[in-house]
Amino acid sequence: MTLAAAPGSPIVTINEPSRITLTWDANGNHALTEYQVLFSSDNFAAHFATFSTFGGDFFLTTATISNLITGQNYHFRVSAYDQFGRETAQTSTQSVTNNGGGPPGSIAFPVPIQGITTAGGTLGATGAEGILRQVSFRIPPHAFPQDTQFFVTTDSVKNCGGIDASITITPIPSLQPDFPFEMSLQYVPGEANLGSVSTLGIVRWDPASSSCVPLPSVVDQAGKTVTAQINHLSTFQLAQLAPQANTANSRIFPNPLYKTRNGFFTFDRMPANTRIRIYTLHGGEVHETTTNASGVATWDATNKAGRPVASGLYIAVIESGGTKKKSKLVVIR
């Protein structure tokens, strides 16, 4: 009876932002010998994860481990497991992940111009509670004018309320989206200053105007995430978006809307379920919507059939609590 031999020491063959590929020698083991790959950011002192485990039918002698943090030193351990249920000694190596020109401590992933990008990972700990927060993205084709790389980092900036859940997206090259895309950010029940889950939202910090821009957000209480439509890259934060009692201080922005770079109008500082109808100057209705639980709604300058409206002036009729107000909107293509 021949037992499995310890695999040869793993070698890092590819080192990319947030991704490392390891290769090791089988050391004479049978082609159906299983391998286990473990990795850790603290040399297995307290935290480690399993890329492949015994019983998972992993017979390859190479492994690509993704969703790593950039600029972080990782330790890797590989062992073999034969058909008789015996584990060999572990062999190991370590490597610092590539920054790729982005900020260290990021999760990084490519965003090609072609195809849908679905990506994400676990961000570094934030705040005194040390929360490890999940973030994910769904980006449509041609959202950016060329291939780009996303670097997503946790941020200690809390300009928009007291929830310590801020992230910054850094694209390389420095680009802004031509089309909105989805970002989902995890919340943790009971975390400090969370407040009511039903009125949670994601806001974008705009340093130029020192303001918090609310984004159209949907709360998934089962998945404990908030998903928002992103039309500009910056710093983002979970925040309480409480609806207003009336429409006296309502806002519509940006106005005018430049469709080549803005994505959509945002309506905010309104009561929940405020009715908003958009008309042409000739009285033709082109769109109708209502604000969400936070008093926020958007219009992407399309008509009821989903077709883009022409450049020009439009009238928004806003109704809530028996009151009605009108505002002018300008679309420029």
C-alpha positions as CSV (number, residue, x, y, z in Angstrom):
1,M,0.0,0.0,0.0
2,T,1.5,3.3,-1.1
3,L,0.5,6.4,0.8
4,A,0.4,9.9,-0.6
5,A,3.5,12.0,-0.5
6,A,3.6,15.6,0.7
7,P,3.3,17.9,-2.3
8,G,6.2,20.0,-3.4
9,S,6.5,23.4,-2.0
10,P,3.9,25.7,-3.7
11,I,5.2,28.5,-6.0
12,V,3.4,31.7,-6.8
13,T,3.2,31.8,-10.6
14,I,0.8,34.7,-11.0
15,N,0.4,37.6,-8.7
16,E,-2.4,40.1,-9.6
17,P,-4.4,42.6,-7.5
18,S,-6.7,40.5,-5.2
19,R,-5.7,37.2,-6.9
20,I,-2.8,34.8,-6.6
21,T,-2.1,31.5,-8.5
22,L,-0.2,28.8,-6.8
23,T,1.4,25.7,-8.5
24,W,3.1,22.7,-6.8
25,D,4.7,19.5,-7.8
26,A,2.7,16.3,-7.3
27,N,5.8,14.6,-5.9
28,G,4.9,11.3,-7.5
29,N,1.3,11.2,-6.3
30,H,-1.4,9.5,-8.3
31,A,-3.5,11.7,-10.6
32,L,-6.5,11.1,-8.4
33,T,-4.8,12.3,-5.2
34,E,-6.8,15.1,-3.6
35,Y,-5.3,18.4,-2.4
36,Q,-6.3,20.8,0.3
37,V,-5.3,24.5,0.0
38,L,-5.5,26.8,3.0
39,F,-4.6,30.5,3.2
40,S,-4.3,33.1,5.9
41,S,-3.6,36.8,6.3
42,D,-2.1,36.4,9.8
43,N,0.0,33.2,9.4
44,F,-2.8,31.1,10.7
45,A,-2.7,32.7,14.1
46,A,-6.5,33.4,14.2
47,H,-7.9,33.6,10.7
48,F,-7.7,31.3,7.7
49,A,-9.9,30.2,4.8
50,T,-10.1,27.0,2.8
51,F,-9.8,27.2,-1.0
52,S,-10.2,23.4,-1.5
53,T,-11.0,20.8,1.1
54,F,-10.7,17.1,1.3
55,G,-13.7,15.3,-0.2
56,G,-14.2,18.1,-2.7
57,D,-12.6,16.2,-5.6
58,F,-9.8,18.8,-6.1
59,F,-7.1,16.9,-8.0
60,L,-5.3,19.7,-9.7
61,T,-1.8,20.9,-8.8
62,T,-2.6,24.5,-9.3
63,A,-5.0,26.9,-7.6
64,T,-6.1,30.5,-8.3
65,I,-7.3,32.2,-5.1
66,S,-9.4,35.3,-5.6
67,N,-11.0,38.1,-3.5
68,L,-7.8,38.8,-1.7
69,I,-6.9,42.2,-0.2
70,T,-4.2,44.2,-2.2
71,G,-0.9,44.8,-0.6
72,Q,-1.5,42.1,2.0
73,N,0.9,39.3,3.0
74,Y,-0.7,35.9,2.7
75,H,0.5,32.5,3.9
76,F,-0.5,29.4,1.9
77,R,-0.5,25.7,3.0
78,V,-1.0,22.7,0.7
79,S,-1.4,19.1,1.7
80,A,-2.4,15.8,0.0
81,Y,-5.0,13.3,0.9
82,D,-4.9,9.8,-0.4
83,Q,-7.7,7.3,-1.1
84,F,-7.1,5.7,2.3
85,G,-8.0,8.9,4.2
86,R,-4.5,9.9,5.2
87,E,-3.3,13.5,5.1
88,T,0.3,14.3,4.4
89,A,2.5,17.0,5.9
90,Q,1.7,20.5,4.7
91,T,4.0,22.5,2.5
92,S,3.8,26.3,2.5
93,T,4.8,29.6,1.0
94,Q,3.8,33.2,1.4
95,S,3.4,36.3,-0.9
96,V,2.3,39.9,-0.8
97,T,-0.6,40.6,-3.2
98,N,0.1,43.1,-6.0
99,N,-1.3,46.6,-5.6
100,G,-1.8,47.0,-9.3
101,G,-1.4,50.8,-9.0
102,G,-4.4,51.1,-6.7
103,P,-4.6,51.8,-2.9
104,P,-3.4,48.9,-0.7
105,G,-6.0,47.2,1.4
106,S,-8.5,47.0,-1.5
107,I,-10.4,44.3,-3.1
108,A,-9.7,44.6,-6.9
109,F,-11.3,43.1,-10.0
110,P,-11.3,43.9,-13.7
111,V,-14.3,45.5,-15.4
112,P,-14.1,44.7,-19.1
113,I,-16.0,46.7,-21.6
114,Q,-17.6,43.5,-23.0
115,G,-20.0,41.3,-21.0
116,I,-21.6,41.6,-17.6
117,T,-19.2,42.0,-14.6
118,T,-20.4,40.3,-11.4
119,A,-17.8,40.7,-8.7
120,G,-17.3,41.5,-5.0
121,G,-15.7,40.4,-1.8
122,T,-15.1,41.0,1.9
123,L,-13.8,44.4,2.8
124,G,-11.4,45.1,5.7
125,A,-12.7,45.8,9.2
126,T,-14.3,49.2,9.9
127,G,-14.9,51.0,13.2
128,A,-14.5,50.0,16.8
129,E,-16.7,46.9,16.1
130,G,-14.3,45.6,13.5
131,I,-17.0,44.6,11.1
132,L,-16.0,42.7,8.0
133,R,-18.5,43.8,5.4
134,Q,-19.5,42.2,2.1
135,V,-19.8,44.3,-1.1
136,S,-20.8,43.2,-4.5
137,F,-21.3,44.7,-8.0
138,R,-23.3,44.0,-11.1
139,I,-22.0,46.1,-14.0
140,P,-23.5,45.9,-17.5
141,P,-21.6,45.8,-20.8
142,H,-20.2,49.2,-22.0
143,A,-20.8,50.9,-18.6
144,F,-17.3,52.3,-19.1
145,P,-15.8,53.5,-22.3
146,Q,-12.9,51.0,-22.0
147,D,-11.6,48.2,-19.9
148,T,-10.9,49.3,-16.3
149,Q,-9.9,47.9,-12.9
150,F,-11.9,48.6,-9.7
151,F,-10.2,49.0,-6.4
152,V,-12.7,49.0,-3.5
153,T,-11.5,50.1,0.0
154,T,-13.1,50.7,3.4
155,D,-13.1,54.3,4.4
156,S,-13.1,55.9,7.8
157,V,-14.9,59.0,6.5
158,K,-18.4,59.4,8.0
159,N,-19.7,62.6,6.3
160,C,-23.3,61.3,5.9
161,G,-24.5,60.2,9.3
162,G,-23.1,57.9,12.1
163,I,-23.1,54.5,10.5
164,D,-19.5,53.4,10.1
165,A,-19.9,51.8,6.7
166,S,-18.0,53.8,4.1
167,I,-16.3,52.6,1.0
168,T,-14.3,54.3,-1.8
169,I,-14.2,53.0,-5.4
170,T,-11.0,53.9,-7.3
171,P,-11.0,53.0,-11.0
172,I,-7.8,52.7,-13.0
173,P,-7.7,54.3,-15.4
174,S,-9.7,57.1,-13.9
175,L,-13.1,56.9,-15.5
176,Q,-16.7,57.6,-14.8
177,P,-19.6,55.3,-15.9
178,D,-21.6,56.0,-19.0
179,F,-24.4,53.9,-17.6
180,P,-25.5,53.3,-14.0
181,F,-24.7,49.9,-12.4
182,E,-25.6,48.1,-9.2
183,M,-23.7,48.0,-5.9
184,S,-24.8,46.0,-2.8
185,L,-23.4,46.7,0.6
186,Q,-23.9,44.6,3.7
187,Y,-25.3,45.9,6.9
188,V,-25.0,44.1,10.2
189,P,-28.1,44.0,12.5
190,G,-27.3,45.8,15.8
191,E,-24.3,47.7,14.5
192,A,-23.9,51.2,16.0
193,N,-26.3,53.9,14.7
194,L,-28.0,51.6,12.2
195,G,-31.5,52.7,13.0
196,S,-34.6,51.4,11.1
197,V,-33.6,49.0,8.4
198,S,-36.6,50.0,6.2
199,T,-35.2,53.5,5.7
200,L,-31.6,52.5,5.1
201,G,-30.0,53.7,1.9
202,I,-26.7,54.3,0.2
203,V,-25.5,57.9,-0.3
204,R,-22.6,59.2,-2.3
205,W,-20.3,61.8,-0.7
206,D,-19.8,64.7,-3.2
207,P,-16.7,66.6,-2.0
208,A,-17.2,69.4,-4.5
209,S,-20.5,70.5,-2.9
210,S,-19.8,68.9,0.6
211,S,-23.1,67.1,0.3
212,C,-24.5,63.6,0.6
213,V,-26.3,62.5,-2.5
214,P,-28.9,59.9,-1.9
215,L,-29.0,57.0,-4.3
216,P,-32.0,54.9,-5.3
217,S,-31.7,52.0,-2.9
218,V,-33.5,48.8,-2.1
219,V,-33.2,46.9,1.2
220,D,-33.0,43.1,1.2
221,Q,-33.8,42.3,4.8
222,A,-33.3,38.5,4.2
223,G,-29.9,39.0,2.7
224,K,-29.0,42.0,5.0
225,T,-27.9,44.1,2.1
226,V,-28.7,47.5,0.6
227,T,-28.5,47.7,-3.2
228,A,-28.2,51.1,-5.0
229,Q,-27.8,52.4,-8.6
230,I,-24.4,54.0,-9.0
231,N,-23.9,56.7,-11.6
232,H,-20.7,58.3,-10.4
233,L,-17.6,56.9,-8.6
234,S,-16.6,58.4,-5.3
235,T,-17.0,57.5,-1.6
236,F,-20.2,55.8,-0.5
237,Q,-21.8,55.2,2.9
238,L,-24.8,53.5,4.4
239,A,-27.1,56.1,5.9
240,Q,-30.5,56.6,7.3
241,L,-32.7,58.3,4.6
242,A,-35.7,59.4,6.6
243,P,-38.7,60.7,4.5
244,Q,-39.9,64.2,4.9
245,A,-43.3,65.3,6.2
246,N,-44.1,67.3,3.1
247,T,-42.6,68.4,-0.2
248,A,-41.7,72.0,0.9
249,N,-37.9,71.2,0.8
250,S,-37.9,68.7,-2.1
251,R,-34.9,68.6,-4.4
252,I,-34.4,67.5,-8.0
253,F,-30.8,67.0,-9.3
254,P,-28.8,67.1,-11.4
255,N,-30.8,69.7,-13.3
256,P,-30.1,70.0,-16.2
257,L,-29.4,66.3,-16.7
258,Y,-26.6,65.6,-19.2
259,K,-27.3,62.0,-20.3
260,T,-23.8,61.5,-21.5
261,R,-22.5,61.6,-17.9
262,N,-25.2,61.8,-15.2
263,G,-27.4,58.8,-15.6
264,F,-30.7,59.9,-14.0
265,F,-32.6,62.7,-12.1
266,T,-32.8,62.1,-8.3
267,F,-35.9,63.3,-6.4
268,D,-35.4,63.5,-2.7
269,R,-36.5,65.2,0.6
270,M,-40.1,64.1,0.0
271,P,-42.6,61.9,1.9
272,A,-42.8,58.2,1.2
273,N,-45.1,57.3,-1.7
274,T,-45.1,60.8,-3.2
275,R,-46.5,60.6,-6.7
276,I,-44.3,62.1,-9.5
277,R,-45.5,62.6,-13.1
278,I,-43.3,63.9,-15.9
279,Y,-44.9,65.8,-18.8
280,T,-43.8,67.4,-22.0
281,L,-44.6,71.1,-22.5
282,H,-47.5,70.0,-24.7
283,G,-49.1,68.1,-21.8
284,G,-48.1,64.6,-22.8
285,E,-47.3,62.3,-19.9
286,V,-43.9,60.5,-20.4
287,H,-43.2,59.0,-17.0
288,E,-44.8,58.3,-13.6
289,T,-43.2,57.0,-10.4
290,T,-43.5,57.2,-6.6
291,T,-40.9,57.8,-4.0
292,N,-39.7,54.8,-1.8
293,A,-39.8,54.5,2.0
294,S,-37.1,57.1,2.3
295,G,-38.8,59.6,0.0
296,V,-36.4,59.1,-2.9
297,A,-37.1,58.4,-6.6
298,T,-35.3,58.6,-9.9
299,W,-36.0,59.2,-13.6
300,D,-33.6,58.1,-16.2
301,A,-35.1,60.3,-19.0
302,T,-36.9,57.5,-20.7
303,N,-40.6,57.4,-21.6
304,K,-43.2,54.8,-20.6
305,A,-42.0,52.5,-23.4
306,G,-38.5,52.7,-22.1
307,R,-37.2,54.8,-25.0
308,P,-35.0,57.9,-24.4
309,V,-36.8,61.2,-24.4
310,A,-35.6,64.0,-26.6
311,S,-33.5,66.9,-25.3
312,G,-35.7,69.7,-24.0
313,L,-37.8,71.1,-21.1
314,Y,-40.1,68.9,-19.1
315,I,-42.5,69.5,-16.2
316,A,-42.5,67.4,-13.0
317,V,-45.8,67.4,-11.1
318,I,-45.3,66.3,-7.5
319,E,-48.2,65.3,-5.4
320,S,-48.3,64.3,-1.7
321,G,-50.8,64.7,1.2
322,G,-53.3,66.7,-0.9
323,T,-50.7,69.2,-2.1
324,K,-49.3,69.6,-5.6
325,K,-46.2,71.4,-6.9
326,K,-44.5,71.7,-10.3
327,S,-40.8,71.8,-11.2
328,K,-39.0,72.3,-14.5
329,L,-36.6,69.6,-15.7
330,V,-34.0,70.0,-18.5
331,V,-32.6,67.0,-20.5
332,I,-29.5,67.5,-22.6
333,R,-28.2,64.7,-24.8
